[in-house]
Amino acid sequence: MEITMYHYLFVGLVLFLIGVLGSILAQNVIKVLIAIEIMLTGININFVTFGTYCGAESFDGYIIALFYTGIGAVELAIALYIFYLMFQKKKSENIERYREL
């Protein structure tokens, strides 16, 4: 059996859906951030897949995936810093405690 583009797209979709489900159901802020990173990984797999199978002569999919990875790293760093500041005030990692900012 040959691995085609649809197999990679399916893996990206599954990772994205796991991330969406995790970010909706998680009660811990760190788990929500990890779920968002899983979503970004699924999106990056799709970008690389489209870059490989749809346009082999250009590196657009790879460049967008690299850019998106950088944005995800910055987003995670900022979110962790905001969580750190909020944790100092509330002393809990439960999302229910952070309804009021």
N, C-alpha and C positions, 0 to 999 in steps of 0.2 A: 504494500500500500504506500502510495506516495503522499507526502505531506504537501498540501496545497495552501493557497492563500486563505481559504475559508477556515482551515484548522487554526491558523494564527489569529484570525479575526474572532473565532469562537473563544479562544483562550483569553484574548483581550476583553471580550464581552463578559466572560465569566468573572474575571478579576474586577472589572468595573462594577458588576452587580454585587459581588461580595463586599466591595468597598461601600456601595450605597446602603446595603443592608446593615453593614457594621456601623456606619455613621448614624443611621436612624435608630438602631436598637441599643447602642452602647450607652452606658451610664457613666463611664469614666472618660475624662477629657483626653487622656493619653490614648485610649483605645479609639476615640473618634479621630484623632490626628493620624494614627496608624491606618485607619480605614480610608482616610482621604489619600494617604500616600499609596495605598493599594489601588485606589481608583486612578491615580496618576500613572501608575505602572501599566494598568490596562490600556489607558489612552496612548502611552508611549509605544506599547507593543503594536497598536493599530497604526500609528504613524510610521514606524519602521517597516511594517508589513506593506503599507501602501508605497513607501519609498522604494522597497525592494521589487515588488511585483508590478507596479504601475509606471514607474519612471526610472529605469535602471541607469539612464545616462545622467541624471541629475541627482543631487543629494538632498533634495528638499525635505523629504520625510525624516532623514537622519538629523538634519539641522534643526527642524522644528522639534523633534524629540529631545535633542540636546538642550535647546532653549527652554523647553517645557520642564525638563529635569532641573535646570537651574532655577526657574521660577518656583518649582515645588520645594526646593531646598531653602530658598529665601522665605517662602510662605511658612514652612515648618519652623524655621528659626524664630520668626516674628511671633508665631502662635505660641511656641514654647516660652518665649519671654513674657508674653501677655499672661499666659497661664501661671508662670512663676510669680508675677506680681499679684495676681488674683489669689494664688494659693497662700501667699504671705498674709493676706487679709482674712480669708475665710477658713484656712486650715483644713480644707477638704478637697478631694479630687472628683467628687460627685457633681454631675452636671446640674442636678436639682438645686444645689446651693447657690448656683451662679445665675439665677433668674434675674436678679437685680445687679446692674453694674454700677 
